[in-house]
Amino acid sequence: MAKKKSLKGLGARYGIKLRKQYTKIHLTLKENRTCPECGSKKFSRDAVGIWSCKKCSFKIAGTAYDINL
C-alpha cells in the first residue's frame, strides 16, 4: 500500500494548487535531518531560519523551510 502524501485539515478549501504547495513545504519541513556537527538525527528547526541540534546544541542559520549546507 502506498503512503498517502496529503494533509488532513485543509479539506476541499483553498484550491488544489495551494494544497499541493503547502503539502510539499510541510513534508520538507518535517523530514528527519542529521546534525552537521555530531551526526545525530535530532537536528530540527527552532524558528524561521534557525536550525539547532537537540543533542549537541549546535545552531546554524539557514532558509525558512530547509537547511542548505
N, C-alpha and C positions, 0 to 999 in steps of 0.2 A: 504494500500500500504506500502510495506516495505521500510525502509530507506536504500539508497544505500551507502555502505561504501567504496567508491573508490575515488581517487583523480583525478581531471582533470589536464591536462597539461603534463603528462608523456606519454600519447598515448600508442603506441604499442612498445615503446622503453624499453631497459634495461632488459627485461625478466620478467616473472610473479613472480618469487620468490623475486626479489628485489623490485618490485612494491608493493607486499603484505607486506614486511617488512617495507618499507617506509610509507605505509598507516597506519600500526599498530603504529609505533612510532609517526607519525603526530597526530593521534587521541588521543593517550595518552598524548601528549604534550599540546593539545588544550582543554582538558576537564576542566570543572569547578572544583575548589578546594576551600575548606574552610580554613580560616586562623586559625592556632592552638592557636593564642593569643586572637583574638577578635571574631572569629566565622563568619566573613563576607565572602562573596563569591568572593572577589576581590583579591584572592591570585594567583599570576602568576609568571612566570619565567622572570627575568631581563636579565640574561646572562647564559652561560653554568655553571650549578651548583649553581647559586644564585637565590633564590626564595624570593619574598617580597610581602607584603600586601600593596595595594594602599590606604587603609583606615587608618591603624594604623602605617604604616612604619616599621613593624616588618620584619626583614631579617633573613634568615636561609640558611645554605649551605646544598646542597643535591646532588643527582645524576644529570646527564645531562638532562634526559628526564622526570624524575618523582621524586617526593619527598618521601622519606621514613622516616616516623616519628615513 
